[in-house]
Structure formats: C-alpha cells, structure tokens
Amino acid sequence: MKLQASILIFLGSSLIFLIQPTIAKLLLPSLGGSPIVWNYCLFFFQAVLFLGYLYAHLLSEYFNYRRQRIIHTILLLSGLIFSLTIQPYENDTLLQNHILIILIQKIGLPYFLLCTGSVLIQKWYSEITTETSSQVYHLYFISNLASFMILLSFPVLIEVYLPSKLIISTWYLLFTLWAVGNIIYLLFIHRSRQKSHLSSEEESKQNDIPKKLIPNKRSAILWFLLSFTSTGLLFSVTNHITTNIAAVPFLWILPLSLYLISFMIVFDKRLTKLTAFLPNLYIPGMIIILVLLLVHSIHAFWWSFHIFGFFLIASALHAKISMNKPHKNYLSIFYLIISFGSTVSGFIITFIAPNLFNHVIEFPVLLVFGGFLMGVRFFPKTKFKLKLSHLSILIQAICISVATIIIIMIFNSLDIYQERIRYMCTVILPISISLINIKNLKVLSLLCFFIWTSHFLCNQTSNTILYQQRNHFGISRICQNTFIDDENQTSIVNDYYHGSINHGGQLVNQKSMLPLKNSFPIYYFHQKGPFGELMMSLNKTYYQNIAVLGLGSGNIAAYGSKDQKYTFFEINPQIIKIAQNDKYFSYLKNATERGTTIKIIEGDARIKIKSMINEKFDLIIMDAFSGDSIPVHLVTKEALQLYLKRSSENAIIVFHISNIYINLKPVLTSLADNLNLNILGKSNFKNKKEMWNTSSSWIIISKKTIISKNIFAKLKSKGWSKPTINKDIEFWTDQYSNLFKSLNWK
C-alpha cells in the first residue's frame, strides 16, 4: 500500500507545481506583465491548500471511513467533469483582485482536490500501518521531492520545449489519471481495513503516545508562527527579485524550489542529525539579507547571496517545525495549522502591506521576528527571565542605534559607495560583536531590529528623498542628488527610481530648486546617446504620431516639437502622478508649451493599443520597465505583429533593452529575421566627458521601405549595426519564452 500511496502523492504534488507557473504565465499578458501576478497566484495556491487541508482534517476526524470514501469519490468525479480551458484574458477593465476569480473559475476544483490528496493519503495509510511517525512523515518528503523536481525541470525543459496550451492539456490528462488512481486507492484501503486488524498489543502501542508528541496550544501557536514567517519571507524574496529582474516563471520558481528543498531535508528520516543542526543557520542567513537590504546592490553577485540567505533561513525555520511535529495520529491538524499560517502570511504580504507601508518594512520585520522564534522553546515549557546582562545588551543596542542615526545625519551627503561602507560598518560590526557575546537568540534579534530600524527611520527622513510611495507595482521614489563634475561644477538632479533602478531624471535650478525649463533629456535618452541619434535622424514630417510604452519621468517628451503627438501608455497610476507633477519633472509640461500634444493612457500598453483600431503610429517606443523587470508580453512575436498592424508603412519600432540581467538583443534579432524586417542596434558606454550620457542599449525594427532604409543608412554611419543572429536563441511568443537562455552570465 505504501508504494501506491507514494505514487499518488508524487503525481499529485507534481501536478500542483506544474500548474502554478503555467497558469500564472498565461495570466501575465492580460495583467500588464507585473510581478504582482505571481504574488496573487501564490496567495491563491496557499489559500486553496489551506482549504484542502481543512477539508481533509474535517473529513478524517468527523466522518467514519465509509462516509469519507463516498464524499471524496463524489468530489473526485466532479473534478473530472470540471472544465480546464484556459485562454489569456484581454479585458482592459480587469483589476488585480479579479485574478483570484479567474483562478477559481479555471482550476479551482481540480487544484483543491490535488491539495487534499497528500494529507488524506497519508492519513488513511497511517490508520492501516504499524509504521512509526517518522516513516509515515517520510511521505511528506516524497511530496516535496516531486514538487522540487517538477519546478526544477520547468524553466530548463518543460517551458523550453512545450507550449503553454500543450502543458495545460497534459496537466488535465494527468489529473484524470490521478483522480481515477485515488478512487482505486480508496477501494484498496477499504479492503485493507476489513482484512487487517491490529492485535491488542499493537493497539496499545498505537495509543501509547509520548506526551511531547501530543499537540497543545503552545505547539500549535509555534507551528503557525514558524509557517507564517517562512511563507512571508518566500513572498517577500520573490517579489524583491521579480521586481528588479523580470516577472517570469524561472525567477518565481527559484525561491520556491529552495523553500521546498528545505522541507525535503527536514522531513527526510535519514537526515535527523542535519535537521537538528539547521536552526543554527538562521542568524547567518538573517545577517546576510539584512545587510543586502541596506546596501541596495543590484549586481547579480549580491542577488545570489540574497537567495542563499533565504535558503539558510527557510531551512532553519522548517527544521524547527519538523523538530516539533506531532505523532502521526495528529498529522492532519499539523498540516492544517502550517497551511493556515502560510495563508495568513500570504494575505498580509499581498493585500495589506502594499497599502499600509511605503517601504518593504515587512521583509526585515519578518527576518527579525523569525530570529526571535528560533530562540523560543516550547518543549518543555520554559519562561524567559530577563537578566541584568540582557538589559545591558539592550542598552548597548539602543546606544548603537542612536550612534548610527548621528552618523547618518552627519554624513548624509556621502556618495553611494561611501554609504555602503558606512552600512557595512554600522551593521556587520555590532552584530558580529553580538554574536560573540550573546547566546540568547531573542536578545540578538532585538538588537538586529534596533539597528535596522535606525537605518530605516533615517532613510525615511533623509532630505534627498523628495517622494516615496508604494503600491502593488512596487516602490516609486524621487531622490534629489548632487553631482560634481571634473571642473568642480555642481549640478542637482531629481532622479526617479522604481525599485532600485533609475528610470530617468531632470536637472534642477539651484536657486528655485525646480526642474530646469526646456532642459535636455539625460541618462538613457541623452542627445548624444543612441536614442538621441535616432530621434535627430528622423524627419518630423513623416514621424508625427508617436506611441511610447512606459512613461517614467517623461524624458522622451523632451524630443517633442510643434504639431507632433505623443501618446504615453502607463499601467502604474503612481508613475503618471509623478511625471505630471512639475515640481519634480517638467518634461511633459515643457513639451505641451512647445505645441506638442501629450496624451497619457492608463493601462497595459498592449491591450490599449489593440483596442485603438483606427490608430496608425509613425514611431513606437518600447520603454516599459518595472524596476529592471522586462514585461515579456511586450516583446513577443504577437506583440510586434500588433505594433506593425497599428503603425504606418514607414514606421519604426524602437526597443529600449538596457538591462543588467537579461540580453534581449538575440531574441529581437531572431524575431526580426522571422518576420523579414530590418533591424539595427547600438549600445554605448558611459562617457566621462559627458556625465549625463549614461550606458544604454537600443534596437530598432522596421519594414523594408525606402524611407526607413534611408534612416537606417544614416544611423549606420553613426555606429549602428545589424546584430548577428544567434541560432541557439529563439524569438519569444505568448506561448513560449525562455528567459534562462537570455540571462546575462557575464
């Protein structure tokens, strides 16, 4: 019976984690390609998992086996009838909270049944076996092993070779086999229960449960809080990464895979010694992530440490859960409480935190709270006594925090690299000293909290931050920065950041401290950069109607002239407010005063452009980013075909592809070759003599017309060139995109 149980649990868990990235990927184009899509989907998966565990617990505790079999068989048959035809939605009125409704309609019942499978199968098996609790819990290891294997294969195999529609069809077929297998398994269990009767000696052994393995309120609270913390950190880390790199399955899967690996390790009966050691890794993991959050580095090297730190923390928290798991007779309530903690955490991170805080405050708070939990002992009952040495340490922590605030206030004008050195000294040094002197994790966690809070409060009250707001799309921030050139000339700039990435800026009048009127565009859009060369090469007689996908600070409007029309498409309402506020940026206002018609359309660019049936654009500029995240659905074959359909005969499609992590040039080159279009590209590097002309990369694509060929010839004389086709990298479609192959490994 254990073999059948293992096969069903393995298949069920594989199906759970196969559908998660697949359906989220299908929903991305309809919802702006935003990182929030995965958080909403992840919350849905956690909530349904909790409902599945709740159903499994109620069914197994309050119904006899005969009724359990009848009720569950009816639900399994209903799941087989459930339709699973998924198509991307293209409704421009679709709001974020509608994601949950879509998921319920499309996969609700089948996914719910899959979530019940693992617990019910383990519960039914435990009732007919004399195996120990650790042997029964080993089935949970098999569940996590299957989940990890399917997640690992998704970005490198499944997503690469199978279109999304085929994955969905295969999933439904396998779900049918799984449901039928469960019905057959119920019959086997029924026969086994009739044939197998435990002896009185075996029954007494079953009933003779050690007191420490019987759950109580204290243990239930610990399970809930540990699960709450680990899942909250999973949401926070995933959102942090996808906002700054790309909202794609590969980056969704990476933290989730490590999360599952940690569960695999701690529930493997052969790794009990390792499990007992893992809680010691929490503090190193916490320190790594806290420091990285303060340093704000965007280099891939530091992101790898971020992921590593999360893995250490997840392993420690899950080891604590495993070490306090109850007897196998209570496994359904154990799984129920764990899933409830995950669901509550997901709800707070997804729905409450973005509306309550302007900063990602929940991330460090969860880190510190987890450290506090690691120092709590529930078996046996103990009371924490505040000793004089602890008070001394707390006073030291407060003194360190005050000193940190003073340092930040005095050296507030330091450049970014000096700031990072200061952060390293004021965070790593006191915590390192604390690690030597403090054995109590609760006090150490409080110390970390004091230190991090001092940094957070100083950053919030810093004079350089003019504006900061957070919504479901991330954090938007305007900083006023001072620059000194080689000739000791001082310039003040208002810079707009989304996440940790600069999305444009404008020079400021040093007397009025307002944006300079008719100032030239800076950074990626500088007149002497690739984009500036392109705009200067265009005959404005032919290029009157211009579409810009992504608003930023409105830099592109600086190229607008009289009688031209610029239509900006922006999905984030926060960015629209920022660009229109001339106290921060005046590009839009200045362009309007010059006679340029400026129109801003709120919503996903692709959906909005598709609805503009009678519009013909002469120039389409794709400059949409979220942090450093690329909205994949705006650079697919279907997207480019739509742009061509909504553009004039001589139109040029411009792609801004500057990115730290993703190389889009071979993807777009393959796409242009497939559609038989002209393509040119150019990348420039920061010139010390021109401090406002930063590094940027651009690609332009057009039909093979005489006018466009003339423009391409002009640009070739300025260093633009046709990119070389990389046959190993295919163009992307709505059904296929392989981010893994496009990663910048340099």
N, C-alpha and C positions, 0 to 999 in steps of 0.2 A: 504493500500500500504506500510505502514511503516513496518508491520510485514514481508511481502515478502522481502523488502529491507534489513531488519535486518538479516533474514535467509541467504540470498545470501552473504551478507558481512561477516557473521560469518563463513560460509562454505568456502568462498574464502580465507579468512585470515588463516583459519586452514590449508588449502591445501598449502598455501605459506610456512608456517613454519613447515609443516610436511616434505616437500621435501628437505628443506635446510640441516638439519643434516643427512638425509638419503643418499642423493647423495654424500655429502662430505665424509661420512663414506665409501661409495663404492669406492671412488677415492683414499682413503688413501693408500691401499696396493700397488697401482701402482705408487705412488709418494713418496715412502720411509717413509710413516708414519709421515711426517714432519708437524709441526704446521703451516707452510706456506699454507698448503692446505686450511684450513678454511679461512684464510685471503683472498686468491684468490677467493674462493667461495663467501665469504661475499661481496667482491667488485662486483662480477658478479651480485649478488642479488640486491645490491644497484643500480648498473648501469641500470639493466633491469627495476627496479622500477621507476627510473627517466624517462626512455623511455616510460614506460606505462603511467606515469603521463603527459608526454609531449603529447603523442597521445590523451589522454583524454582531455587535455586542448584545443588542436588544433581542435579536433573533435567537442567539445561542443561550441567553440567560433566562428568557421568559417564555419560550416555547419548547415543547418536547420535540424529539428528533423527527417524528412523523410530520408534525406541522412545519418544522423547519424545511424539510425536504419538499413539501407541497408548495409553500410560499416561494422558496428560492427557484424552484423549477418554473413556476409561472413567470417570475421576473426574467429568467434566462430566455424563455420563449418569447417574451415581449421584446427583449433586446435584439433577438434575431430579426424581428419584424421592423425594428427601428431603421428609418432611412438615414443613410450617411452620404448624401450627395452634397459635396462642398464646392462652392464656387466663390471666387473673390467678390466682395461687395463693392459697389461703386456708387454708393449713396452719399452725396456731399453733405447731407444733414446728419450723418452717422456720428454720434457722440461716443466718448470713451466708455461710458457706462453701458453702452449697448453691446460691447464686446462680450459681456457675460451672457446676455440674451442670445447672441449668435451661437456661443459655445454650447449653451443648454439645448438649443434647437438642433444643432448639428451632431453633437457627440454625447449629449447629456446622459441618457440611459445606458448605452454601452460602456461609457467610461465609468459610470457609477458601479456597474456590475463588476468591472475589472478591479475596481478598488476594494470591493468586498471579498474578492476571491482569495487573496493571500491569507487574510485573518481567518476566514471561515474554514479554509482547507487545513490550516494549522490547528485550529480549534477542534475540528472533527477528528483529525488524526491523533491529537493528544488524548482524546477520550477512549481510543481503542488500542493505545500502545502503552507499554510499561517503560518506555524510554524516559530518561531524565529530562529535566527542563532545558539544560544546555543543548541536548540533542534535538529537542523539538525547536528551540530557538535557532538552530542551525538552518532551518528552512528560511528564516528571515535573511540569513547570509546569502542563500541561493537567490532570493528575490532581488537583493541589491546587486548581486553579481550579474544577473540578467539585465537589470536596468543600466548598469555601467557599460556592459558590452554593447548594448544597442546604441547608447549615447556616444560611445567611442567610435562606433562604425558609421554613425550618421553623417558627420562632416567629411569623412575621408572615403566612404564607399557609397552609402545609400543616396545622399544628396548629390553626389557626383555623377552617378550612373542612372539614377531613376528619376523621372519627372514626378512632381508632387501628386498629380492625379493618379498615376500608377501606384504610388505609395499608399494612397487612400484606398484604392480598390483592393490592394493586397492586404491592407490592415483589416478591412471589413471581412475578407475571406478568412483570415486567421482568427478573427474574433468569433466567427461562426464555428470554426473547429474548436476553439477554446470553450465556447458555451455548450456545445454538444459533449465535449470531454467532461465538463463539470456535471452534466446531467448523468452521464455514465458513472462518474466517480461517486455521485450520491447513491446510486444503486449498489456499488461495491461496499460503501460504508454501511449501508443498511444491512447487507448480508453479513458483513464482518461483525456488526453489533449483535446480530442474532446468534452467530456461531461462537464468538469469543466472550467468555465470562471470566472475569478476574477471580482468582481464589481469594478467600478471606484474608490470607496473609498479604497478598498483593494489594487488596483493597485498603488494608490498614496502612500499608506503606504509602499508598496514594493519599490517604487522609492525614498521614503524619507529616505535616508540612512545618519546617523550621519557622519560628516566629519572625525572623528577619526577612523571610521571603513572602510574608503576608502583607499586602499593601495597606497603608493607613493614610490619613490626611496629609501628614508630613511628606511621605514619599510621593503622593500624587501631586502635591504642590511642586516638589523638586522636578519631577518628570515634565510638568507643564512649563516651568520656568526655563529649564535647560533646552527644551524643544523650541520654546518661544525665542530664546536668544539665538540659537543656531540658525533657525529659519530666517529670522530678521536679518542676520548678517549675510545669509545667502542672497536675499533680496537686495540688500544694500550694495554688496560687492558686485553683483550682476549689473545693477543699474549704473554703478560708478564706471564700470568697464564699457558697457554698450553705449553710454552717452558720449564717451570720449574716443571710441574707436568706430564701432558700427553695430547697428541693431540687426544682427544676423544669427542664425542658429548656431554657428560654430562658437560664437562668444557667449551665447546663452548656455550652451552645453558644458563649457569648460568648468565654471564654478560648480554647476550641478553634478558633474561627474566626480569631482573631488569630494563633494558633500556625500555622495553615495559610497565612494571608496572608503571614507572614514567609517560609515555604518558597516560596510563589509568587514573591515578589520576588527571592529569591536564586537561583532556578533559571530565571529568565527571561533568555534570552540577550541581550535588548536592554537589560538593566539592570546590566551588569557594573561600571560606574563606581559606581553606587549601592551595589552589593554590597560593593565594596572599601571604601566609607566606613562601612558599618553597624557593624563591630566597635567603632568609636569611641563608639557609643551605649550600650555595656554599663555603664560606670561610672555615667553619669547615671541609668540605669534602676535599677541596684543601690542607689544612694543614696536614690532616691525610695521604694523598697519598704522598705528597712531603717528609714528614718525613720518611715514609716507603721506598720510593725510595732511600733515603740516608742511611738508616740503613741496607739495603740489607738482611733482615731476611728471612729465608726460613721456619720458623715454621708455621704450619697450623693456629695457633692462629693469627699471623700477616696477613696471607692471608685473613682471614675473615674480618679484618679491612680494607684491601685493597678493597674488594668487597663492603663493607659498605660505604666507602668513595666515591667510584664511583657512588653508588646509590644516595647519597646526591647530588652529582654534577649533575648527569643526571636529577634528579627531579627539581633542581633549573633552569637549562638551559631550560628544556621543559616547566616549569611554565612560564618562560619569553616569550617563543614562544606563549603559549596559551593566555597569557595576552595581546598579541599584534596581535592576529588573526583578520582577516578582516570580513566583512559582508559575509553571506552565498553566495551571488552572486559572490564572488571572491574566492570561496574555491578551484577551480581547479588551479588557479595561485599560491595560497598559498601552496598547496601540492606540486606543481611543483618546486617551489623555495626551499622548505625544502628538497626534494629528490635530487635536484641539489647540494645543499651544502653537503649532505651526500656522493654523488657520487664523488665529487671533493676531499673530505677529504679521502675517501677510496682509491682513486687512488694515492694520495700523500703518504699515510702511507704504502701502499702495494708495490708500484713500485719505488717511488723516494727516500723515506727516507732510506731504507736499502743500497742503492747505494751511498747516499750522506753523510751519517753520520756514524762514527764508534761507536757512542753511541746512546741510545734511547733518543735523545735530544728532539724529537717531543712531547714526553709524558709530561714532565714538562712545556714545552713551551705552549702547548695547555691548560694545567691547569691554568697557569698564564694569558694567553690570555682570557680564559673564565671568570676569575675574573674581568678582565678589561671590558669585555662586560656587565657583570652584573651591572656595575656602569654607563653604558651608558643609557640615557633616550632619546627616540625618540618621545615621545608624552607627552607634547608638545615639540616643538623644543627648545633646550637649547644649550648654548655654554659653554664649560668648561673653566673657568677662573682660571689661575694659581695664587694662592695666596701666600703670603710670608710664611705662615705656611706650605704650601705644599712644597715649596723649602727647608725649614728647615728639613722637614721629608725626602726628597730625599737625602739631605746631610748626614743625620743620617744613611740612608740606605747604602750609599756608604762607610761611616766610618765603619759600622758593617761588610760590605763585606771585606774591607781591613783588619780589625782585624781578621776576620775569616781566611783569607789567611795566615796571620802571624802565627796564632795558628796552622794551618795545617802544615806549613813549620817547625815550631819548634818541634812539637810533631809528626812528620811523622813516627817515629819508634814505636809508641804505638801499642799494640796488638788490636785485633778486638773488644774486649769488651770495652776497653777504648775509642776506636774510636767511638763506638756507643754512649757512654756517651757524648763525645765531640759534635757529631752531634746533639744529643737531646738538649744540652745546646745552641749551636750556631744557631739552627733553631727555636726551640719552644720558647725560651726566648724572642728574639727580636720580633717575630711575636705576641706573647702574649701581649707584651707591646704595640705593634702597634694597636692591636685590642681595647685596652683601649682608645688610643688617636686618632685613625683615623676613621673617619666616611665615608670618600670617598673611595669607593672600587677600583677605578682606581689607586690611590696612593698606597694603600695597596698591590695591585697586583704587581706594580712596585717594591715595597720593597721586596716582596717574590722572584721576578725574580732576583734582585741583589744578594740576599742571596744564592739562589740555584746556580746561575751562578758561584759564588765564589767557592763553593764546587766542582762544575763540572770541572772548569778550574784547580783547584789544583789536583783533581784526575787524570786528563789527563796528567799533567806534573809530577806526582809522580814518584820518582826513582824506586819504587817497581814494576811498570808496565813496562815490557820489550816489550810487543807487545799487540796490541788490534786492531781487525778488525771485521767488521760486514758484514753479507750477509743475504740472505733470510732464512738461517737456524738459525740465531741468532748471538750473540756476542761471539767471541773467544778471550780469554785474557790469557797472561802469566805473572804471578807475581813472583818476586824473594822475598821470605820470609826468615826471620831469626828466628831460634828456639834455645832456651837454655834449656838443659835438667837438671835433678836434680843434676848433678855433675858440673854444670856451664860450660858444653862443648857447644860451639856454632856450629850450623850447618846452612848452607844456602841451600835452595831448590828452584828450578824452578817449580812452580805449574801451571798446565793448568786448566783453568776454561771455561766451556761453560754455559753461563747464570750465575747463582750464585752457580753452583755445581762444585766441584773439580773432574776432570777426570784423575788424575794421576800427578806424579811429579818425579823429579830426583835430587839427591844430587849434589851439585856443589863444585868444587875445590875452596877453599877460596883464593888461590893465582892467578890462571888463570881466575877464575870466569866462567869456562866452566864446563859442566857436567862431573862428575867423570867417568872415563873409567871402564867398567865392574862393575858398581855399582849395588847392589842388588835392585830388584823392591820394591817399598814402597806402603804404604796405602793399598788398597783393595787386592793387588797382593803380599803382603809380604810372604816370605818363610815360616813363622810360622803361617800364616793365613790359612783359609780353602782352598783357591785356591793353595797356596804353598804346602799344604799337598797332594792335588790331583796330582799336577804335579810331586812331588817327588815319588809318589806311582806308576807312570806309567813306564812300561818297554818301553824304547825308541825304542827297536827293533820292537815292534808292533805298535807304535804310531809315524810314520814318517811324515805323511801328515796331517797338521793341518790347519783348517779354523778358522779365528777369525772375527766375525761380529762386527765391530766397532774398530777403531784404537786408538783413544785418543792420549796419548803421546807415545804410543808404548811400555808400560811397559811389556806386555805379551811376547814380543820378547826376554826379558831377560832370559827366560827359554829355548830358542832355543839352540840346540847343533849341532855339525857337522853332516852333511847328513840329517838333518831334513828340512822340507819345511813348511814355514808359509805363508799362503795366507790371507791377510787382506782385508776385504770389507768395504769401507767407502764412504758414499754418499756426505759428505761435503768436497769440494776441499780445503777449508781453513785448515781443520784438517790435511789433507795429507801434506800440505806445512809445517805446524808446526812440525809434527812428523819427517819429513825428514831433518829439519834444525838442524844440530848437535851443533849449538850454544846454543840451548835451551834444546834439548833432544837427547841423543846419543844411545838409546836402539837399534834402527834399525841398525845403523852403527856398533855398537859393535857386534851384532848378526851376521852380514854379515862377519865381520873379524874372527869370530869363525868358519865359514864354514856353517852357516845356510843360506838357500835360502829364501830370503824375496821377496814376491810379493804383490803389492798393486793394488787392482782393485777398480776403482771409480764407484760408482753407488749403487743402492739399493741391499742389500745383497741377499734378497730372489729371486729377478728377475735374478741376476747374477748367483746364484747357480743353479737355474732351467735351465739356458742355458748351464751349464757345464755337458753335458750328459755323458761324459766318465770319469768324475772325481769321485774318491772314497776317502773320507776323513776318517782318523782314529780318529780324535778328532775335534769336532765343538764347539766353544766357543761363546756364545751369550753375547756380552758386548756392545751392541749398545744403546746409550742414546743420547738425545738432551736436555741439561740441566739435569733435573731429569725426563724428559719425556720418557715414555716407548713406543717404536714403537709396537703397539698392533699386527700388522700383522706378526711380527716375533715370536710370542708366541702362535699362534693359532694351532688347530689340523692339518690344511692343511700345515702349516709351518713345524711342527715337522715331519709329514709324508714325506715332501720333504727332510728334513735333513737326515732321515733314508734311503731314496732312494739314496742319494748321499754319503752315508758313507759305510765303510767296515763292515763286520759281527760283529767284536768286538768293534766297535766304541762307544765312549761315547759322549753324548751331554751335554754340560755344560751351565747353565743359571746363569748369574750374576743378582740377584734380589734385591740388596741393593736399597732401596727406602724409602723416608720419608713418602710418602703419599699412595702408593699402595702396597698391600700384594699379591704377585704373588704365594706364596707357595701353597695355597689350589687350585688355578687354575691349576698349573702344576701337582699337585698330582692327581687331578681328571682326567687330560689328560693322565697321565701315566697309571692310572688304566683302563681307557677306551681302551687303545691300548695294554694292558697287557705287560707293560715294567717295568724294575727295576727302582727304584727311591731312592735317598738318599739326605739329605740336612743337612746343618750346618750353623749356624750363630755364629760369635764371637764378643766380645765386646772389645773396646779399652783397651789395657793393658798399665798401666802407666810405667811399666818396659821396655816395647818395644814401644817407642814413634812412630815408623814408621809403626806399625801393627794396623791399624785402624779397626773400626767395619765394617763388611761386611756379606752378606748372599748369599749362593750359593746352587744351586740344580743341581744334575747330573742325567741323564736318559740314559738307555742303553737297548739293547736286552738281553734276558736271556741266555747268553753264558757262557762257563766255565771260560774263561779269565776275562770277565767283572765281574763275580761273585767273583773271587779271589781278584780283585781290590776293590770291594765293601766291602769284608770281612776285608781287610787291613784298609780301611777308617773307618769302624765301630769301630775298636779298637782305633781309634783316636778321637772318639766322634761324628762321623757322624751317623745319624739315619734316619729311614724311616718316612716321615711326615704322620700324621694322616689325613685320608680323611674327609673332611667337606662336608656332603651331601647337604648342603644348597647352596654350590657354585659349579656351573658347569664350565666345561672347555670352552674355547673360540674357536670360529670358525670364518671364514671370514664373515659369515652372522650374527654371534651373539657374542657379548662381553658385559658383564655387569660390567662396572667399578665401579658403585655405590656400589655393594656388596663387592668389593675388596678394598675399601678405608680403610686406617689405621685410625681408630677412636680413637686410644689410644693417 
